Amino acid sequence: MRIKENIIDGLRSLGKLRIKTSHSSIITFSALLLILFVAFAIRLFPLKWEIQTGSIHLSEFDPYYQYSLTNFMVKNGLFSPYMRQPNGDPQWIDRHRWYPEGINMGMSLPSLPMTAAFFYDIISVLGVNVGLMEFCALFPAIMGTLACLIIYFVGKDVGGKSVGMFAALFLALSPSYIQRTSVGFFDDETIGIVALVLFIFMFLRAVEEERPISSTVKYSLGSGLVLAYFIAGWGAAVYPICLTVLFVVVMILLKRYTRRLLLSCSITFGLGLFIAVNVPDISLGYLVTSPILLVVGMFGLLLLAEILRNLTSVKSKMLFTVLSSVSVVSVFAILWYSGYAGLMGSKFISVIDPMLRAASPLTESVAEHRIASWGSIYYEFGVGIIFFMAGLFFVLKKLNNRNLFLLFFGLTSLYFAGSMVRLLVLIAPAFGLLAAVGIIGILKPFVSLLKEPSNIFTNKKRALEHVGKEFSWVGVFLIFLILTTNFAVSPQSGGMPRVYTTTYVPVTITAAGLSMVPNEPVRAWMDALLWMRNNLPSPTVVCSWWDYGYWLTILGNVTSLADNATINSTQIASIGRVYMSTEVQAVRILKEQFNGPHGPPAYVLVFITFTSTGQDYSVGGDEGKWMWMAKIANSSDVVRNLHADEWGEWKYQEWSDSTGQYNTFGNATTSPFQWNDAGQNTTFYKLTAYAKSSVSGNSAPQLTYFKNPEFFGGSIATLGTTQSGTTVYLDALVCLYEVDYAKYDLDHSGS
């Protein structure tokens, strides 16, 4: 009875509570809620095409890698990919990929799939009936909205509620961030940007001098946990690590060192790295990579500053500084020359020096690895770049600790975004914060003038003040006009809102991977993968260019040779050699290089786009990728010298001279592009020409060792009409050919 009475009394006391609200807080809450709603809603635009297909897919290619990990965790437990498997493997080895060796999925970053699997298990327990693929497709939109909420609090700490509101708005409508968090984009950036802004929020609160020590410890623990989560989820975690090191070192140089800074950094990096090195793909070797050695150097400076703070005589300070410097340099030199100090990955070095990427055709073949042009940066920011620059000015003008961090955040992210197109997503939160600071900084004098009381019936001076307010309204209106133009009109995108042009596109597979926005789903790939799933057993090995590997294994349920994991450049080069060689040479490579437990690849696949008259019309098919097949194949000595005694030296040059002639395979001096005799004898040309003839009716080359073709797709758009009145269509075909090993063996039984 006593428990019942306590509950009743508690409910009565709740009824007597009066929640104090103000007009401004209601407006703030309503505006923030509206921003979050817009952020979530615009990320759902691709569902228009998914509804027409009857199912929801993931976008691009890498998300299917994350999905396979999530699916394995849901079925076998969160830590299952990293534990010994029932078949005796030390970790989960997926042998349906990178055939015949397979790929160790236990060496994968766990944060994203583990987070998704955890929440999927929760909603399943709650009785929410949704498929895992659908949940993973919607997950990025949820996390993108969460990042907008977190950055509001970061901006609020930096410059008040107004800065937080504008920062959330800019991040919600950032084209690059929308692209990486819209429906289906289930990849590292999904949790990476959330972790980045949450780390900044907690770390900057941890180093605040005004907070009690208990609060500092709590926020330091929080930032350490977030850092560990970030490291275990996205390779770009080296960025906030190095950014923090830069911030702390400059703080020391500016004589802003405090014991709270030492305490915060110790807890943050100590906890974060302790957890991170226990992740299999990270391991203890992470502690001797260049970014972590920078952290060690940072702690050396912090300890030096603390000791010097307690030394009294100038002589002792100088002596200790010299000895410490010599010791640190000696330790670093020993680690470096002994080989214990590992460099950061080549991908991250190439971000610092983008010219290094030119030496790797495999890296350069990926469009998002290209150097960002000023045009792409303008398309991303529009006229809002004015507020970004103004924000840099205002934080530099008032260089407190938060603004110092924000200054480095903006400048470094701008550099890396210019180095690689993909990293435009990294500058999105920095741009949001700095642009918000810039807008509020510009508006502040106008708003202050508007708030001043005025009386037009007083003296002349008062009248002039009234006129000044008139001009202040003009200033506010101009800024509003610029923002409206940037978000709603967007001259850099032809007058269409950037939000619309960025999000109102189907997911990659629904558009068949084409660089165009179709009116309805393009079913070429969906039909091909469904046919494979229904007609081919799972061990069936299919050879395709590496772009399509994830689709084949996850959606087609067959075994692939390579995918976007790109763990074996030699294997990718061998695949390129298959397509760029004659039929005899191609089948020989398939038999000798890819003969595993399930035999050599049973099928070879190409994907092409062309006109109904048989002309190439490249909008994303392999007809635009064959040059990369050739370049990547030739980049490997192992492949180039394979059977060199029979085939001779095989080389490829993209352009031989100023006339624009393709060496070896084609001649670009005429339009459209035409293949020469050597090119017309390649496996790639024969497979694509044979497929085009099925639509155009043109003569087809004879196939010797490829049979039983299956074509999926058809006309997807109307291009126009010829002078004779014939309608010309754009066709997209996924072409699957069975390899005739029996005929090959019969023809070469004596060799």
N, C-alpha and C positions, 0 to 999 in steps of 0.2 A: 504493500500500500504506500509505503514511504517513497519508493521509486516512482510510482504513478503520480504522487503529489508533486515531486520534484520536477517531473516532466511538464505537468500542467503549469506550475509556477514559472518554469522557463519559457514556455510558450506565451504566457501572459506578459512576461517582461519583454519578450521580443515585440509584442504588439504595442508596447509603450515606447519603443525606440523611435526616435525621430531622425531620419537621415537628412543631414544638412546639405543642401545643394544650392548652387548659385546659377544665375542665368548663363555666365560664361562657361561654367563646367558642363552644363547641358549642351551648349553649342559645341564645345570641344569634343565631348563624347559622341555627339551626333555626327560631326564632321569626320572624326576618326573612323567611326563605324561605316560611314558612307565610302570612305577611301578603301577600307578593307573589303567591303562588298564589291566595289569596282575591281579591285585587284584580283579577287577570286573569280568574278564573273567573266572578265576578259580572257582569263586563262582557260576558260571552257569553250571558247569559240570553235576549236577543231571538232567538237562533238557533232557539229552539223553533218560532216561527212561520215563520222563513225556510226551515227544513227542509221544512215542509209545502208551501211554494210551489214547491220544486224549484230555487230560486236564492236568492242573497243580494243584498239591495238596500242602498242607502244610506238614512240616516234624515234626516228633515226635508227642507229644500229646498236651502239653500246648499251642502251637500256635493257636490251634482251640479255646481256651478260649479267647485269644486276638482277634481273628477273629470275634467271636460272638459279642464282645463289639464294634469293629469297624463297623460291619454291622449294629448294632443298632444305632450307631451315624450317619452313612451315611443316614439312613432312617428317623431318628427322630431328628437329631440335635446333635452337639458336646457334649452338657451338658445333654442330655436326660436321660442317665442311672442314673443320680444323682438327678433328679427332680421327683416330684409327677407324677404318671402315671394316664392315663385316667380311669383305673379300681379302683383307690383309693389308690394303694400302694404308700408309701412314696418315694420309689425308685424302680428301675426295679428289680422285683423278677422273676427269670427264674425258672418256675415250671416244665420245661421239664428235669431238672437235680436235683439230690439229692431228688428224689421222696420219700415220698410225701410232705416234707416240702418245697423243692425248695432251691434256693440259691440267696442271695441278691447280685446282680451284681453291685449295686450302691456302694458297699464297695470294689471297685477294683481300682487299680492304673491307672490313666488315660493317662499318657504321651504317651505311645506307641500307643494305639488305637486312641487317639485324633490326634496325629501327622499323622498317616496313613490316617485317615478319612479326615483330613484337606487337605492333598496333593491329595487325590483321588478326592475330590470335585473340586480342581483346575484343574486337568487334564480332568475331565469330562466336566467342563465349556469350556475348550479349544478344546473340540471335540475329545479327545483321547478315542477310544472305546476299553476298556479293562475291564474284569470282576474284581470284588473286590478280589476274591480269587487269581487270577493271579497277581494282583497288590501287595497284601500282601505277596505273595510268592517271588516276585522280590525285595521287599522293603529292606530285610536284606542285599542283595548284594550291594545295593546302599549305605546303611549306613556304611557297612564295608569298602567300598572304601573311603567314607567321613572321617572315622576315620584315615585312612592311610594318608590323606591329612593334617588333623589337627596335627597328631603326627610329621609330617615333620616340621611344624613351632615350635612345642615344642622342638624338637631336634636342630633346627636351633638356638633357643635362648640359649640352653644349650652349644652347642659346634660348631656352624656354620653349613653351608649348608651340609657338608659331613656327619655330625652326623644326621642331619635331614633326609638325603637321605637314609642312612642305617637303621634308625629307621623305616621309612616308608616301606622299603623293608622287614624287619623282621616281622613287623605287618601284612603286606600283605600276607606273606607266613607262618604265625603261624598256625600250625595244629588245635589247640584248638579254635582259633578265626575264622578260616575258617569254622570249623564245626558249629559254632554258628552264622555265617552270610551267609551261603550258601543258595541256593534257598530253600524256604519253612520254614526256621527257624525263624518264626515271633514271637519272644519272647523278654523278658526283655533285654537280652544282646544286642539286635539289636540297641537300643538307649542308653543302659547303658554305653558301652565302649566309644561311641562318647561323651556322657556327661562327662565321667571321664577325658578323655584327653583334652576336651575343658575347663573343670573346672581348670585343672592343668595349662594349657596355660594362662588363664586369671588371675588366682590368683597369679602365679609367676610374671607376668608382673605388677600386682597391687602393689606388695610389693617391687618393684625395687626402690631404692633410687634415681637413675639417672633421673627418669621420673618426669615431672611436676605434680603438684597436680591434675590438671584437667584430666590428663591421668590416674592417680591412681584412681580417682573417677569413670571414665568411665569403666575401667577394673574391678573395685570392683563391680559395678552395674552388669556388664556382668557375673562375677563369681557368684554373688548372684542369678541371674536369672537361670543360668545353674544348680546351686545347688538345687534350688526349682524344676526344671524340673527333675533332677536326683532323688530326694526324692520321687516325684510323679510318678516315672516310674520303680524303681527297689529297692527292699529292701536292696540291697548291698550298698545303699547310705550311710549307717553308716560307711563304710570303708573310703571314702574320708573325712568324717567329723572327725573321730578319727585320721586319718593320719595328717590332718591339725592341730588338737589340739596338737599332738605329736611334729610336726614341730615347732609350735609357742612356746610351753613350752621349748623346747631345745634351741630355739633362745634366750629366756629370760635368761636361765641358762648360756648360752655362752656370755651373756652381749651384745647381738646384738639387744636389744630392741630399736625401734624407734617409733615415733608418727605415721609414715606412716603405720607401722605394725598394730597399734591400729585402725587407720582409715580404713584400708583395711578389717580387720577382722570384724569391726563393721558393715560396709556396706554389706559385703558378707553374714554374718550369720544373720544380722538383716533382710535384704530383703529376703534371701532364706527361712528362717524359717517363716516369716510373710506370704509368699505366700503358703508354704507347709502345714501349719496347717489349711488352708481353704479347703484342699482336704478332702472329707468325710472319706476316709480310713485312713488318717493321724490324723486329728483333734488336738485339744489342748492337749490331753493326750500325744502327742509326745514330748511336751516340758519338761516332767518330766521322760523321759526314760533315761537310763544310758548314752548313747552317748551325749545327749543334756546337761545333768548335767556336763559332762566333758567340754562341750563348756562354760557353765557358770563358771566353775572353771578356764578355760583358760582366760576368760575375767576378772575374779578376779585378776589373776596374772598380766595381762596387765595393769589394773588400778593401782595395787600395784606398778608395775615398774614405771608407769608414776608419781605417787605421790612421790615415793622415789627419783625420779630424781629431784624433785623440793624442797625436804627437804634438809636443809643445815647441821644440826647437826647430829652426829652419834647417840646421845641419842634419838632424835625424830624419826629417821629412825628405830631404834630397837623397840621402843615402838609401833610405828604404825604397824610394821611387826607382832609383837606378837598379838596385838589386832585384826588385820585383819585375821590372821591364826585361832585364836580361833573363830571368828565370822563365817568364812567359814565352819569350821568343825562342828560348832553347827547347822548351817542352814542345812547342808547335813544330819546330824544325825536326825534332826527333820523331814525332808522330808522322810528319809528312814524308820524310825520307825512309822511314821504316815500313811505310805502306799502310799504317793503321788509320790514317786520316783519309777517308774516302771522299771523293768529290760528289756533289749532288748530281742527279741523273742528267744525261745528255740533253733531255728535253728541256730541263730547267736552265741549263747553261745556254742553250740555244735561244731561250727567251731573253736572257741578258744580252747575248750577242746574236741577233737574228741571222747574221750572215752565215753562221755555222750550219743553218738548216739547208743551205743550198748544196751542201756536200752529201745530203741524204735524199735521194729521189723518193724513198718510201715516205719520209716525213713531208716533203714538199708536195706529194701527190694529194695530200689532204687539204681541202680548201680552207678549213678553219685554222690551219697552221701558217697561213700566209701573213706577211706584214700588212698591218692595217693602213689603208690609204687615208689621206685627209678627207676624202669623200665619204668613206665609211664612218669616220669619226663625226663628221658633220651630220650624216644621216642619223647617227645615234643620238646626238645632243641637240641638233638644230640651233636656233638662236639662243637656246638656253645656255650655250657655252659662255655667253656674256655674264650670266649670274655665277657660273662656276669660277671664272676669272675674278669676279668681284669678291666671291667668297674667299679666295686665296688672299686677296688684299686685306680683307677685314680680319682674318685670323692672324695674318702677319702683323697687322697693326696692333692687335691685342694678343700678344703671344704668351698666354698662360699655358699650363701643362696640357690641358685638353686641346687647345688650339694648335699647340706644337705637334701633337700626335696627328691631328686632323690635317695639318699642313703636309707632313710626310706621307700620310695616307693618300692624299690627293695627288701629289707629285709623282710618287712611285707607281701608283696604279695607272696614272696617265701614261707613263713610260712603257709599262708592260702591256697596256692595251694597244699602244702603237706598235709594239713589237710583234704581237700575235692577235689575229682577229678574234680568236676564241676568248681571249682575256678581256674583251670589252665588258664581259659580265662582271669582271673583278672591279672595274671602275664604277659600276652602277651605284653601289652604296656610297662610295666616296663622292661621286657627282651629286647624289641626292643631298648629302649633308652640306657640302660646300655651296651648292646652288641655293639651298635654303638659307644658309648664313648670308650669302650675297643678296638675296631678295630682301631679307629682313633688314640688312644693313643699309640698303638703298632706300627702303621705305621708311626707315626710322625718322629721319628729319621731317619728311612730309607728314607722317602720322602725328609727330610731336606738335607741329604747327597747327594741324587740324584740331587737336585737343585743347589748344589755347582759347580762352574766351575772347570774343571780339564784339565790338559795338560800332556799327557804321555811323551812329549819330554823334560820336565823340570827335576829338580833334583829328587833324590830318594824318598824324602818325598812326592812329588807330585805323584810319581808312586804308592806309598803305598795308597794314597788317592784314586787313580783310582781303585786299587784292592778293597778298601773298598766299592766303588760304585758297583762293581761286586757282592759283598756279599749282598749289600742292595737290589739288584734286586732279589736275591734268597729269601730274607726275604719277599718281596712283593709277589713273586710268591707262596711261601708257604701259606701265608694267603689267597691268591686267591684260592689255591687248597683246603684248609680247607672249605672255603665257598662253593665252587663248590660241594665238597663231602657232605656237610651238606644239601644243597638244591636239588642237582641233582641226587646224588647217594644214600645218606641216608642209611648207613649200618644198622642203628637201625630198618629199615623197610624192611630188606632183599634185599637191593640194589635198590628198587623202590623209586622214589622221594616221600617224605612225602606228598607233595601237591597232588600228584596223588592218593595215598592210602587214603588220608583224604577226598578228594572231589569227587572222581569218584565212588560215591555210590548213589543209588537211595534214594529218601525221604522215610520215614519209612513206610507209608502205601503202597507205590508202591512195597516195598520189603516185605509186609505183616508183618512188625515188626520183621523180622527174622535177626539173627546176621550173615548174609551171603550176598554176593553180587551176585544177580542172573544175568543171561545173558539177561533176558527179564523180564518185570513186572510180579509179582506174583499177580494174580487177585483174590485170595481167599477173602480178605477183601473188595476189591472194588465191587465184584459181590454180596457179602452178604449185604453190605450197600445199594447198588442200589436196591436189591430185597426188603429190608425193606422199603425204600423210596417209592417204587411203589406199595407195597402190604399191608403195615400196616399203619393205621391211626396214626397221630402224637401222640395222647395220649397213644398209646400202650406202656406198661412198659416192658422193657427187663432187666433181671438180668444178669450181667456179672461181671467179675473181674474188679476192678476199673481202670485198665490200659486203657480200651477201652471205657470209658464213653463219652469222647469228640467225638470220631468217631461216636458213636451211635446217639448222639443228633444233631451234625452239619451235618454229611454226611448221616446218616441213617434216620434222621428226626423222631426218636422215643424218648421215655422218658427213662432215665437211672436212676439207683439207686446211683451211685457214679462215681467219676472221679478223675483226678489228682489234683483237688483243695484240696482234703483230708481235708475238713473242719470238718468232723465228723468221728473220728476214730472208734466210737462204731458202726456206720452204716457199715463201711468197715469190721469190725470184724464180724458183723452179716452175711454179704455176704460170708465171709470165712467159717462161720459155716454152711451155706446152702450147700456149696460144700463138706464139710468134714463130713456131717451127712448122715444118711440113708435117703431114699426117703421120708418116713413118716415124719421124723423130718424136712427135708428140706422144704417140702410143708407147714408144720405147721409154720415154721419161716416166709415163704413168706406171709402167710395169716395174721399172727399176728403182724409182724414187719413192713410190707410194704403195708398194706391195706389202700389206700387213695381214693381220689375222683374218680379215674379211676379204682378202684379195685386193687387187688394184681397183681404182675408181671405176664404177660401172657406168657412170654417166658424166658427160661434160655439158656445162650450161653456159649460155651467153644471153645477154639481155640487150636488145637494140631498139632504137627508135628511128623511123625513116618515113618517107612519103610513100603514098600508094603507088607512085611511079618508080619506086625502088631507089631513090636518092637518100643518102644519109641526112638526117635532120636531128642533130645532137641536142637533146634537152635533158641529158642525164644518163643515157645508155652507154654501153661498152664501146660504141663507135667513137666516143670521146675519151675513152680511157686506154685505148690500145697503146698510145704513146708511152703512158706510164708503165704498162706491162713490159714494153721493150726496154725502157730505161732502167727499171728496177731489176729486170732479169740480167742485164749486162753489168749491174753494179756488184754482182757477186762473183768472185773468182771461181768459187766452187762450181757454179752453174756455167759460167762462160767457158771454162775449160773441160766441161763434161763432154766426153767423146770428141775431143778436139781433133783427134787424128782422123775421124771420119767426116766431121762437119766443117772443120776448119775454124778459123777465128771469126767469131760472130760479134759484130759491133753495131751500135746504133747511134746516130747523131740526130738531134732534134731538128736543127737547121744547119745546112751545110754552107750556105753563103747568102748573100743579100738577095738573091733571086727567089728565095723562099722554097728551095727544093728539098724535099725530105730525102735523106740518104737511105738507101737499102730497100725501104718498103713502099714509098709513095712519091708522088710528084704533086706539089702544091702550086705549080706555076699556072695551072688552069683552074677554073672554077666551074663546077664544084670539084672537091678533092678527088683525085683518081689514083688508084693503086698501080704500081708498076708490076712487071712480071714476077719479081721476087715476092712482092706483097701478096699477089693473087695466088701464090702457092702456099701461103701460111694457113694453118688450121683455123685461125680466127677469121680470115677473109672467107674461107670456104663455108664455114658454119653460118656466118651472117648472110652471105650472098644467097645460100640455099634457102634460108628462112625468108629473105625478102622476096625471092622468086615466088613463094607460095601466095603472096599478096599481089605483087605487081604483074606476075605472069611472064617476067623476063626469063631468059635462059639461065639455068642454074648450073654451077660447077658440079662435077661428079664427086661424090663422097666415097672414099675407099674403105675406111675403117670406122665410120660412124653411121649408124642405122636407126631405124624406128624413131624418127623425130616426133616430138610432141611440142606443139606450139600453143601458147596461152596468151590471150590478149586480143588485140585488134585495133580498129580505128578509135581514136580518143578525141580527135578534134578535126575541124575542117580548116584547111589552109587557104583555099581559094579555088579558082578555076583556071584552066589553061585557055589558050586562044581558041582552041577547037570546042570549048565549052565543057570539057571534062572536069569534074570536081576532083580536087586533090585533097587527100586526107592525111592526117598524121597517125601513124600506126606505132604501137608499142607491143613488142613480143618478147616473152620469156621462152627461150628455145632450149629444149632438153634433148640431147642425143645419147643413145646407147653406144658404148664403145664395143666394136666387134673384135674382141681379142682372138676369137677362133680363126677368123680370116687372116689376122696379122700373123698368128703362129704358123698357119699353113703356108703363107707366103714367105716366111723367114725361117722355116724349119731347118734349112741347110746352113744358115748363117751362124 
